[in-house]
């Protein structure tokens, strides 16, 4: 490996990136070795220089503002897992418990999960259901992208070469919402998802007034399901039978973990389980 750069300020980091856009930003590093091992196997070279973000201040905090929550780019899955956040974050915290084992959760970061842009990234469906935005910084200034505009495809994002992801921003909805996360893999723990789903629901008098539902590992990027969201409105959680028509927009593939046909069938089951569990939780709270 060539140079290892460790800037002490955001301005220094952005100046280094502007001068050498080929630098690879590095934070938790949990995806770095397997990704680069694959590059080596494909005959590609390891990056000549790494930009270590571990010393940058202000990126490892979860902060509440008047109209949004700010999750710093270096916030780890362990920090998210244990954070005292409102119920609409329950899906994200549940996903945090599913990202590898304790060692990975202690090192892996939310921004790294997004920038890696795996179709099976556990953090993406919960963030989609929260209408999250990604904040990017460069010497040219700050910009925000909604998550579907940031993750463009398998291992592809809209981050420019001179930009760093600095935070994930989650808007406050102004009302109480509940959320949940469901994941299917080849075993219970330490597994890459075959299908996963996240949902955020707002209930009024026991019925769904608003819904946000996203599925991951069934398309090049995780996707919201607008047909299902529309069908859920006015129903009780768990009452609607999820059908293939509700999965419009998904494009499952065959791979070593599962076939496309299995993924589509599994997505129906995972969604039904998730909505039933949210319905059970609503019933317990009402009681």
C-alpha positions as protocol buffer text, in pm:
chain_id: "A"
residue {
  index: 1
  type: UNK
  ca { x: 0 y: 0 z: 0 }
}
residue {
  index: 2
  type: UNK
  ca { x: 114 y: 357 z: -65 }
}
residue {
  index: 3
  type: UNK
  ca { x: 23 y: 661 z: 144 }
}
residue {
  index: 4
  type: UNK
  ca { x: -199 y: 659 z: 453 }
}
residue {
  index: 5
  type: UNK
  ca { x: -333 y: 1010 z: 520 }
}
residue {
  index: 6
  type: UNK
  ca { x: -504 y: 1101 z: 848 }
}
residue {
  index: 7
  type: UNK
  ca { x: -637 y: 1459 z: 841 }
}
residue {
  index: 8
  type: UNK
  ca { x: -726 y: 1635 z: 1167 }
}
residue {
  index: 9
  type: UNK
  ca { x: -994 y: 1868 z: 1033 }
}
residue {
  index: 10
  type: UNK
  ca { x: -1270 y: 1857 z: 776 }
}
residue {
  index: 11
  type: UNK
  ca { x: -1108 y: 2139 z: 582 }
}
residue {
  index: 12
  type: UNK
  ca { x: -782 y: 1945 z: 562 }
}
residue {
  index: 13
  type: UNK
  ca { x: -964 y: 1629 z: 452 }
}
residue {
  index: 14
  type: UNK
  ca { x: -1157 y: 1809 z: 179 }
}
residue {
  index: 15
  type: UNK
  ca { x: -841 y: 1982 z: 56 }
}
residue {
  index: 16
  type: UNK
  ca { x: -663 y: 1647 z: 30 }
}
residue {
  index: 17
  type: UNK
  ca { x: -954 y: 1501 z: -166 }
}
residue {
  index: 18
  type: UNK
  ca { x: -972 y: 1801 z: -398 }
}
residue {
  index: 19
  type: UNK
  ca { x: -600 y: 1768 z: -470 }
}
residue {
  index: 20
  type: UNK
  ca { x: -619 y: 1391 z: -524 }
}
residue {
  index: 21
  type: UNK
  ca { x: -970 y: 1259 z: -598 }
}
residue {
  index: 22
  type: UNK
  ca { x: -829 y: 905 z: -628 }
}
residue {
  index: 23
  type: UNK
  ca { x: -793 y: 889 z: -248 }
}
residue {
  index: 24
  type: UNK
  ca { x: -1015 y: 624 z: -90 }
}
residue {
  index: 25
  type: UNK
  ca { x: -1200 y: 750 z: 221 }
}
residue {
  index: 26
  type: UNK
  ca { x: -1174 y: 505 z: 509 }
}
residue {
  index: 27
  type: UNK
  ca { x: -1363 y: 498 z: 841 }
}
residue {
  index: 28
  type: UNK
  ca { x: -1460 y: 170 z: 1010 }
}
residue {
  index: 29
  type: UNK
  ca { x: -1296 y: -39 z: 738 }
}
residue {
  index: 30
  type: UNK
  ca { x: -1518 y: -345 z: 780 }
}
residue {
  index: 31
  type: UNK
  ca { x: -1585 y: -361 z: 405 }
}
residue {
  index: 32
  type: UNK
  ca { x: -1237 y: -251 z: 302 }
}
residue {
  index: 33
  type: UNK
  ca { x: -1048 y: -580 z: 319 }
}
residue {
  index: 34
  type: UNK
  ca { x: -1309 y: -807 z: 156 }
}
residue {
  index: 35
  type: UNK
  ca { x: -1372 y: -550 z: -117 }
}
residue {
  index: 36
  type: UNK
  ca { x: -1005 y: -505 z: -191 }
}
residue {
  index: 37
  type: UNK
  ca { x: -941 y: -880 z: -172 }
}
residue {
  index: 38
  type: UNK
  ca { x: -1201 y: -918 z: -446 }
}
residue {
  index: 39
  type: UNK
  ca { x: -1034 y: -642 z: -650 }
}
residue {
  index: 40
  type: UNK
  ca { x: -703 y: -827 z: -617 }
}
residue {
  index: 41
  type: UNK
  ca { x: -867 y: -1153 z: -728 }
}
residue {
  index: 42
  type: UNK
  ca { x: -999 y: -968 z: -1035 }
}
residue {
  index: 43
  type: UNK
  ca { x: -650 y: -842 z: -1118 }
}
residue {
  index: 44
  type: UNK
  ca { x: -712 y: -486 z: -1000 }
}
residue {
  index: 45
  type: UNK
  ca { x: -463 y: -292 z: -789 }
}
residue {
  index: 46
  type: UNK
  ca { x: -513 y: -188 z: -428 }
}
residue {
  index: 47
  type: UNK
  ca { x: -570 y: 190 z: -395 }
}
residue {
  index: 48
  type: UNK
  ca { x: -246 y: 385 z: -385 }
}
residue {
  index: 49
  type: UNK
  ca { x: -356 y: 604 z: -94 }
}
residue {
  index: 50
  type: UNK
  ca { x: -614 y: 590 z: 184 }
}
residue {
  index: 51
  type: UNK
  ca { x: -784 y: 886 z: 353 }
}
residue {
  index: 52
  type: UNK
  ca { x: -836 y: 785 z: 717 }
}
residue {
  index: 53
  type: UNK
  ca { x: -1134 y: 978 z: 859 }
}
residue {
  index: 54
  type: UNK
  ca { x: -1092 y: 849 z: 1214 }
}
residue {
  index: 55
  type: UNK
  ca { x: -950 y: 1173 z: 1353 }
}
residue {
  index: 56
  type: UNK
  ca { x: -1211 y: 1409 z: 1209 }
}
residue {
  index: 57
  type: UNK
  ca { x: -1415 y: 1579 z: 1482 }
}
residue {
  index: 58
  type: UNK
  ca { x: -1793 y: 1600 z: 1489 }
}
residue {
  index: 59
  type: UNK
  ca { x: -1876 y: 1297 z: 1275 }
}
residue {
  index: 60
  type: UNK
  ca { x: -1950 y: 1042 z: 1548 }
}
residue {
  index: 61
  type: UNK
  ca { x: -2251 y: 1204 z: 1717 }
}
residue {
  index: 62
  type: UNK
  ca { x: -2628 y: 1158 z: 1694 }
}
residue {
  index: 63
  type: UNK
  ca { x: -2788 y: 1499 z: 1736 }
}
residue {
  index: 64
  type: UNK
  ca { x: -3146 y: 1626 z: 1750 }
}
residue {
  index: 65
  type: UNK
  ca { x: -3237 y: 1950 z: 1573 }
}
residue {
  index: 66
  type: UNK
  ca { x: -3573 y: 2125 z: 1559 }
}
residue {
  index: 67
  type: UNK
  ca { x: -3686 y: 1954 z: 1239 }
}
residue {
  index: 68
  type: UNK
  ca { x: -3452 y: 1656 z: 1193 }
}
residue {
  index: 69
  type: UNK
  ca { x: -3212 y: 1407 z: 1347 }
}
residue {
  index: 70
  type: UNK
  ca { x: -2848 y: 1422 z: 1239 }
}
residue {
  index: 71
  type: UNK
  ca { x: -2652 y: 1096 z: 1239 }
}
residue {
  index: 72
  type: UNK
  ca { x: -2282 y: 1165 z: 1187 }
}
residue {
  index: 73
  type: UNK
  ca { x: -2104 y: 969 z: 917 }
}
residue {
  index: 74
  type: UNK
  ca { x: -1881 y: 787 z: 1168 }
}
residue {
  index: 75
  type: UNK
  ca { x: -2165 y: 679 z: 1395 }
}
residue {
  index: 76
  type: UNK
  ca { x: -2122 y: 305 z: 1440 }
}
residue {
  index: 77
  type: UNK
  ca { x: -2390 y: 38 z: 1432 }
}
residue {
  index: 78
  type: UNK
  ca { x: -2329 y: -27 z: 1802 }
}
residue {
  index: 79
  type: UNK
  ca { x: -2398 y: 340 z: 1878 }
}
residue {
  index: 80
  type: UNK
  ca { x: -2718 y: 328 z: 1673 }
}
residue {
  index: 81
  type: UNK
  ca { x: -2820 y: -1 z: 1829 }
}
residue {
  index: 82
  type: UNK
  ca { x: -2795 y: 145 z: 2180 }
}
residue {
  index: 83
  type: UNK
  ca { x: -2915 y: 501 z: 2110 }
}
residue {
  index: 84
  type: UNK
  ca { x: -3219 y: 645 z: 2285 }
}
residue {
  index: 85
  type: UNK
  ca { x: -3416 y: 732 z: 1973 }
}
residue {
  index: 86
  type: UNK
  ca { x: -3794 y: 759 z: 1917 }
}
residue {
  index: 87
  type: UNK
  ca { x: -3998 y: 454 z: 1800 }
}
residue {
  index: 88
  type: UNK
  ca { x: -3976 y: 540 z: 1431 }
}
residue {
  index: 89
  type: UNK
  ca { x: -3606 y: 444 z: 1457 }
}
residue {
  index: 90
  type: UNK
  ca { x: -3681 y: 94 z: 1589 }
}
residue {
  index: 91
  type: UNK
  ca { x: -3633 y: -54 z: 1240 }
}
residue {
  index: 92
  type: UNK
  ca { x: -3291 y: 110 z: 1203 }
}
residue {
  index: 93
  type: UNK
  ca { x: -3185 y: -5 z: 1550 }
}
residue {
  index: 94
  type: UNK
  ca { x: -3305 y: -358 z: 1470 }
}
residue {
  index: 95
  type: UNK
  ca { x: -3102 y: -352 z: 1148 }
}
residue {
  index: 96
  type: UNK
  ca { x: -2800 y: -235 z: 1348 }
}
residue {
  index: 97
  type: UNK
  ca { x: -2824 y: -553 z: 1556 }
}
residue {
  index: 98
  type: UNK
  ca { x: -2811 y: -759 z: 1234 }
}
residue {
  index: 99
  type: UNK
  ca { x: -2498 y: -603 z: 1082 }
}
residue {
  index: 100
  type: UNK
  ca { x: -2240 y: -875 z: 1142 }
}
residue {
  index: 101
  type: UNK
  ca { x: -2130 y: -955 z: 1496 }
}
residue {
  index: 102
  type: UNK
  ca { x: -2040 y: -731 z: 1788 }
}
residue {
  index: 103
  type: UNK
  ca { x: -1693 y: -656 z: 1649 }
}
residue {
  index: 104
  type: UNK
  ca { x: -1837 y: -538 z: 1316 }
}
residue {
  index: 105
  type: UNK
  ca { x: -2106 y: -332 z: 1490 }
}
residue {
  index: 106
  type: UNK
  ca { x: -1839 y: -163 z: 1701 }
}
residue {
  index: 107
  type: UNK
  ca { x: -1636 y: -63 z: 1393 }
}
residue {
  index: 108
  type: UNK
  ca { x: -1873 y: -38 z: 1098 }
}
residue {
  index: 109
  type: UNK
  ca { x: -2030 y: 301 z: 1027 }
}
residue {
  index: 110
  type: UNK
  ca { x: -2360 y: 410 z: 882 }
}
residue {
  index: 111
  type: UNK
  ca { x: -2192 y: 614 z: 605 }
}
residue {
  index: 112
  type: UNK
  ca { x: -1971 y: 321 z: 513 }
}
residue {
  index: 113
  type: UNK
  ca { x: -2277 y: 101 z: 475 }
}
residue {
  index: 114
  type: UNK
  ca { x: -2432 y: 352 z: 235 }
}
residue {
  index: 115
  type: UNK
  ca { x: -2116 y: 425 z: 38 }
}
residue {
  index: 116
  type: UNK
  ca { x: -2047 y: 55 z: -7 }
}
residue {
  index: 117
  type: UNK
  ca { x: -2386 y: 45 z: -184 }
}
residue {
  index: 118
  type: UNK
  ca { x: -2443 y: -327 z: -156 }
}
residue {
  index: 119
  type: UNK
  ca { x: -2794 y: -438 z: -263 }
}
residue {
  index: 120
  type: UNK
  ca { x: -2801 y: -629 z: 68 }
}
residue {
  index: 121
  type: UNK
  ca { x: -2696 y: -337 z: 292 }
}
residue {
  index: 122
  type: UNK
  ca { x: -2909 y: -379 z: 604 }
}
residue {
  index: 123
  type: UNK
  ca { x: -2924 y: -8 z: 685 }
}
residue {
  index: 124
  type: UNK
  ca { x: -3078 y: 106 z: 359 }
}
residue {
  index: 125
  type: UNK
  ca { x: -3443 y: -15 z: 385 }
}
residue {
  index: 126
  type: UNK
  ca { x: -3497 y: 141 z: 732 }
}
residue {
  index: 127
  type: UNK
  ca { x: -3345 y: 469 z: 613 }
}
residue {
  index: 128
  type: UNK
  ca { x: -3561 y: 466 z: 301 }
}
residue {
  index: 129
  type: UNK
  ca { x: -3868 y: 422 z: 522 }
}
residue {
  index: 130
  type: UNK
  ca { x: -3753 y: 725 z: 722 }
}
residue {
  index: 131
  type: UNK
  ca { x: -3712 y: 947 z: 411 }
}
residue {
  index: 132
  type: UNK
  ca { x: -3347 y: 994 z: 500 }
}
residue {
  index: 133
  type: UNK
  ca { x: -3113 y: 1228 z: 318 }
}
residue {
  index: 134
  type: UNK
  ca { x: -2735 y: 1207 z: 275 }
}
residue {
  index: 135
  type: UNK
  ca { x: -2523 y: 1515 z: 342 }
}
residue {
  index: 136
  type: UNK
  ca { x: -2206 y: 1552 z: 133 }
}
residue {
  index: 137
  type: UNK
  ca { x: -1928 y: 1806 z: 174 }
}
residue {
  index: 138
  type: UNK
  ca { x: -1654 y: 1930 z: -56 }
}
residue {
  index: 139
  type: UNK
  ca { x: -1457 y: 2251 z: -96 }
}
residue {
  index: 140
  type: UNK
  ca { x: -1740 y: 2354 z: -329 }
}
residue {
  index: 141
  type: UNK
  ca { x: -1986 y: 2345 z: -39 }
}
residue {
  index: 142
  type: UNK
  ca { x: -2254 y: 2119 z: 109 }
}
residue {
  index: 143
  type: UNK
  ca { x: -2531 y: 1937 z: -71 }
}
residue {
  index: 144
  type: UNK
  ca { x: -2806 y: 1698 z: 32 }
}
residue {
  index: 145
  type: UNK
  ca { x: -2942 y: 1405 z: -164 }
}
residue {
  index: 146
  type: UNK
  ca { x: -3239 y: 1190 z: -80 }
}
residue {
  index: 147
  type: UNK
  ca { x: -3128 y: 831 z: -38 }
}
residue {
  index: 148
  type: UNK
  ca { x: -3271 y: 703 z: -371 }
}
residue {
  index: 149
  type: UNK
  ca { x: -3072 y: 974 z: -550 }
}
residue {
  index: 150
  type: UNK
  ca { x: -2755 y: 885 z: -362 }
}
residue {
  index: 151
  type: UNK
  ca { x: -2743 y: 507 z: -414 }
}
residue {
  index: 152
  type: UNK
  ca { x: -2752 y: 461 z: -791 }
}
residue {
  index: 153
  type: UNK
  ca { x: -2696 y: 87 z: -825 }
}
residue {
  index: 154
  type: UNK
  ca { x: -2489 y: -208 z: -713 }
}
residue {
  index: 155
  type: UNK
  ca { x: -2173 y: -52 z: -561 }
}
residue {
  index: 156
  type: UNK
  ca { x: -2252 y: 285 z: -726 }
}
residue {
  index: 157
  type: UNK
  ca { x: -2332 y: 613 z: -554 }
}
residue {
  index: 158
  type: UNK
  ca { x: -2365 y: 977 z: -653 }
}
residue {
  index: 159
  type: UNK
  ca { x: -2072 y: 1081 z: -432 }
}
residue {
  index: 160
  type: UNK
  ca { x: -1833 y: 1290 z: -638 }
}
residue {
  index: 161
  type: UNK
  ca { x: -1464 y: 1207 z: -613 }
}
residue {
  index: 162
  type: UNK
  ca { x: -1391 y: 1523 z: -411 }
}
residue {
  index: 163
  type: UNK
  ca { x: -1682 y: 1475 z: -168 }
}
residue {
  index: 164
  type: UNK
  ca { x: -1717 y: 1313 z: 173 }
}
residue {
  index: 165
  type: UNK
  ca { x: -2039 y: 1190 z: 327 }
}
residue {
  index: 166
  type: UNK
  ca { x: -2066 y: 1385 z: 652 }
}
residue {
  index: 167
  type: UNK
  ca { x: -2407 y: 1283 z: 790 }
}
residue {
  index: 168
  type: UNK
  ca { x: -2739 y: 1109 z: 740 }
}
residue {
  index: 169
  type: UNK
  ca { x: -3034 y: 1341 z: 804 }
}
residue {
  index: 170
  type: UNK
  ca { x: -3373 y: 1206 z: 910 }
}
residue {
  index: 171
  type: UNK
  ca { x: -3666 y: 1451 z: 902 }
}
residue {
  index: 172
  type: UNK
  ca { x: -3901 y: 1467 z: 1197 }
}
residue {
  index: 173
  type: UNK
  ca { x: -4252 y: 1367 z: 1095 }
}
residue {
  index: 174
  type: UNK
  ca { x: -4436 y: 1564 z: 1364 }
}
residue {
  index: 175
  type: UNK
  ca { x: -4639 y: 1265 z: 1483 }
}
residue {
  index: 176
  type: UNK
  ca { x: -4584 y: 931 z: 1653 }
}
residue {
  index: 177
  type: UNK
  ca { x: -4487 y: 645 z: 1426 }
}
residue {
  index: 178
  type: UNK
  ca { x: -4389 y: 285 z: 1482 }
}
residue {
  index: 179
  type: UNK
  ca { x: -4143 y: 89 z: 1274 }
}
residue {
  index: 180
  type: UNK
  ca { x: -3998 y: -257 z: 1232 }
}
residue {
  index: 181
  type: UNK
  ca { x: -3737 y: -457 z: 1044 }
}
residue {
  index: 182
  type: UNK
  ca { x: -3742 y: -817 z: 927 }
}
residue {
  index: 183
  type: UNK
  ca { x: -3452 y: -1006 z: 770 }
}
residue {
  index: 184
  type: UNK
  ca { x: -3420 y: -1348 z: 606 }
}
residue {
  index: 185
  type: UNK
  ca { x: -3082 y: -1515 z: 561 }
}
residue {
  index: 186
  type: UNK
  ca { x: -2941 y: -1863 z: 528 }
}
residue {
  index: 187
  type: UNK
  ca { x: -2895 y: -1874 z: 907 }
}
residue {
  index: 188
  type: UNK
  ca { x: -2999 y: -1662 z: 1204 }
}
residue {
  index: 189
  type: UNK
  ca { x: -2687 y: -1453 z: 1264 }
}
residue {
  index: 190
  type: UNK
  ca { x: -2380 y: -1322 z: 1079 }
}
residue {
  index: 191
  type: UNK
  ca { x: -2539 y: -1359 z: 740 }
}
residue {
  index: 192
  type: UNK
  ca { x: -2592 y: -1154 z: 423 }
}
residue {
  index: 193
  type: UNK
  ca { x: -2960 y: -1090 z: 360 }
}
residue {
  index: 194
  type: UNK
  ca { x: -3160 y: -1289 z: 108 }
}
residue {
  index: 195
  type: UNK
  ca { x: -3456 y: -1057 z: 166 }
}
residue {
  index: 196
  type: UNK
  ca { x: -3511 y: -781 z: 419 }
}
residue {
  index: 197
  type: UNK
  ca { x: -3790 y: -534 z: 477 }
}
residue {
  index: 198
  type: UNK
  ca { x: -3851 y: -224 z: 686 }
}
residue {
  index: 199
  type: UNK
  ca { x: -4176 y: -39 z: 751 }
}
residue {
  index: 200
  type: UNK
  ca { x: -4275 y: 282 z: 927 }
}
residue {
  index: 201
  type: UNK
  ca { x: -4643 y: 328 z: 1006 }
}
residue {
  index: 202
  type: UNK
  ca { x: -4856 y: 609 z: 1144 }
}
residue {
  index: 203
  type: UNK
  ca { x: -5176 y: 483 z: 1303 }
}
residue {
  index: 204
  type: UNK
  ca { x: -5500 y: 667 z: 1371 }
}
residue {
  index: 205
  type: UNK
  ca { x: -5762 y: 485 z: 1575 }
}
residue {
  index: 206
  type: UNK
  ca { x: -5592 y: 154 z: 1502 }
}
residue {
  index: 207
  type: UNK
  ca { x: -5577 y: 202 z: 1126 }
}
residue {
  index: 208
  type: UNK
  ca { x: -5285 y: 294 z: 904 }
}
residue {
  index: 209
  type: UNK
  ca { x: -5295 y: 661 z: 808 }
}
residue {
  index: 210
  type: UNK
  ca { x: -4953 y: 664 z: 642 }
}
residue {
  index: 211
  type: UNK
  ca { x: -4703 y: 392 z: 552 }
}
residue {
  index: 212
  type: UNK
  ca { x: -4347 y: 373 z: 423 }
}
residue {
  index: 213
  type: UNK
  ca { x: -4226 y: 25 z: 327 }
}
residue {
  index: 214
  type: UNK
  ca { x: -3893 y: -73 z: 170 }
}
residue {
  index: 215
  type: UNK
  ca { x: -3740 y: -404 z: 62 }
}
residue {
  index: 216
  type: UNK
  ca { x: -3371 y: -480 z: 19 }
}
residue {
  index: 217
  type: UNK
  ca { x: -3166 y: -755 z: -151 }
}
residue {
  index: 218
  type: UNK
  ca { x: -3434 y: -793 z: -420 }
}
residue {
  index: 219
  type: UNK
  ca { x: -3309 y: -527 z: -664 }
}
residue {
  index: 220
  type: UNK
  ca { x: -2978 y: -359 z: -752 }
}
residue {
  index: 221
  type: UNK
  ca { x: -3077 y: -107 z: -482 }
}
residue {
  index: 222
  type: UNK
  ca { x: -3330 y: -132 z: -201 }
}
residue {
  index: 223
  type: UNK
  ca { x: -3667 y: 12 z: -303 }
}
residue {
  index: 224
  type: UNK
  ca { x: -3978 y: 160 z: -151 }
}
residue {
  index: 225
  type: UNK
  ca { x: -4306 y: -13 z: -244 }
}
residue {
  index: 226
  type: UNK
  ca { x: -4557 y: 262 z: -331 }
}
residue {
  index: 227
  type: UNK
  ca { x: -4827 y: 16 z: -438 }
}
residue {
  index: 228
  type: UNK
  ca { x: -4815 y: -157 z: -102 }
}
residue {
  index: 229
  type: UNK
  ca { x: -4799 y: 173 z: 86 }
}
residue {
  index: 230
  type: UNK
  ca { x: -5116 y: 292 z: -91 }
}
residue {
  index: 231
  type: UNK
  ca { x: -5296 y: -38 z: -28 }
}
residue {
  index: 232
  type: UNK
  ca { x: -5211 y: -28 z: 343 }
}
residue {
  index: 233
  type: UNK
  ca { x: -5376 y: 308 z: 408 }
}
residue {
  index: 234
  type: UNK
  ca { x: -5702 y: 264 z: 593 }
}
residue {
  index: 235
  type: UNK
  ca { x: -5631 y: -97 z: 694 }
}
residue {
  index: 236
  type: UNK
  ca { x: -5523 y: -238 z: 1028 }
}
residue {
  index: 237
  type: UNK
  ca { x: -5160 y: -358 z: 1051 }
}
residue {
  index: 238
  type: UNK
  ca { x: -5144 y: -723 z: 944 }
}
residue {
  index: 239
  type: UNK
  ca { x: -5494 y: -716 z: 793 }
}
residue {
  index: 240
  type: UNK
  ca { x: -5389 y: -676 z: 428 }
}
residue {
  index: 241
  type: UNK
  ca { x: -5268 y: -983 z: 239 }
}
residue {
  index: 242
  type: UNK
  ca { x: -4949 y: -887 z: 56 }
}
residue {
  index: 243
  type: UNK
  ca { x: -4954 y: -1003 z: -307 }
}
residue {
  index: 244
  type: UNK
  ca { x: -4708 y: -992 z: -599 }
}
residue {
  index: 245
  type: UNK
  ca { x: -4879 y: -680 z: -735 }
}
residue {
  index: 246
  type: UNK
  ca { x: -4761 y: -496 z: -424 }
}
residue {
  index: 247
  type: UNK
  ca { x: -4397 y: -572 z: -518 }
}
residue {
  index: 248
  type: UNK
  ca { x: -4392 y: -359 z: -832 }
}
residue {
  index: 249
  type: UNK
  ca { x: -4046 y: -216 z: -890 }
}
residue {
  index: 250
  type: UNK
  ca { x: -3850 y: -505 z: -744 }
}
residue {
  index: 251
  type: UNK
  ca { x: -3620 y: -704 z: -972 }
}
residue {
  index: 252
  type: UNK
  ca { x: -3487 y: -1011 z: -786 }
}
residue {
  index: 253
  type: UNK
  ca { x: -3193 y: -1199 z: -933 }
}
residue {
  index: 254
  type: UNK
  ca { x: -3050 y: -1549 z: -911 }
}
residue {
  index: 255
  type: UNK
  ca { x: -2728 y: -1568 z: -712 }
}
residue {
  index: 256
  type: UNK
  ca { x: -2552 y: -1822 z: -485 }
}
residue {
  index: 257
  type: UNK
  ca { x: -2775 y: -1726 z: -190 }
}
residue {
  index: 258
  type: UNK
  ca { x: -3116 y: -1769 z: -357 }
}
residue {
  index: 259
  type: UNK
  ca { x: -3305 y: -1777 z: -684 }
}
residue {
  index: 260
  type: UNK
  ca { x: -3511 y: -1485 z: -809 }
}
residue {
  index: 261
  type: UNK
  ca { x: -3831 y: -1689 z: -769 }
}
residue {
  index: 262
  type: UNK
  ca { x: -3745 y: -1774 z: -409 }
}
residue {
  index: 263
  type: UNK
  ca { x: -3667 y: -1410 z: -331 }
}
residue {
  index: 264
  type: UNK
  ca { x: -4003 y: -1294 z: -466 }
}
residue {
  index: 265
  type: UNK
  ca { x: -4192 y: -1554 z: -262 }
}
residue {
  index: 266
  type: UNK
  ca { x: -3981 y: -1483 z: 45 }
}
residue {
  index: 267
  type: UNK
  ca { x: -4042 y: -1108 z: 13 }
}
residue {
  index: 268
  type: UNK
  ca { x: -4418 y: -1170 z: 43 }
}
residue {
  index: 269
  type: UNK
  ca { x: -4368 y: -1377 z: 358 }
}
residue {
  index: 270
  type: UNK
  ca { x: -4120 y: -1135 z: 516 }
}
residue {
  index: 271
  type: UNK
  ca { x: -4350 y: -839 z: 454 }
}
residue {
  index: 272
  type: UNK
  ca { x: -4652 y: -1023 z: 592 }
}
residue {
  index: 273
  type: UNK
  ca { x: -4458 y: -1117 z: 906 }
}
residue {
  index: 274
  type: UNK
  ca { x: -4335 y: -763 z: 953 }
}
residue {
  index: 275
  type: UNK
  ca { x: -4679 y: -605 z: 920 }
}
residue {
  index: 276
  type: UNK
  ca { x: -4834 y: -867 z: 1148 }
}
residue {
  index: 277
  type: UNK
  ca { x: -4568 y: -800 z: 1413 }
}
residue {
  index: 278
  type: UNK
  ca { x: -4633 y: -426 z: 1394 }
}
residue {
  index: 279
  type: UNK
  ca { x: -5004 y: -501 z: 1430 }
}
residue {
  index: 280
  type: UNK
  ca { x: -4941 y: -716 z: 1737 }
}
residue {
  index: 281
  type: UNK
  ca { x: -4734 y: -437 z: 1890 }
}
residue {
  index: 282
  type: UNK
  ca { x: -5012 y: -186 z: 1822 }
}
residue {
  index: 283
  type: UNK
  ca { x: -5264 y: -414 z: 1991 }
}
residue {
  index: 284
  type: UNK
  ca { x: -5046 y: -457 z: 2300 }
}
residue {
  index: 285
  type: UNK
  ca { x: -4996 y: -80 z: 2328 }
}
residue {
  index: 286
  type: UNK
  ca { x: -5368 y: -13 z: 2290 }
}
residue {
  index: 287
  type: UNK
  ca { x: -5445 y: -267 z: 2560 }
}
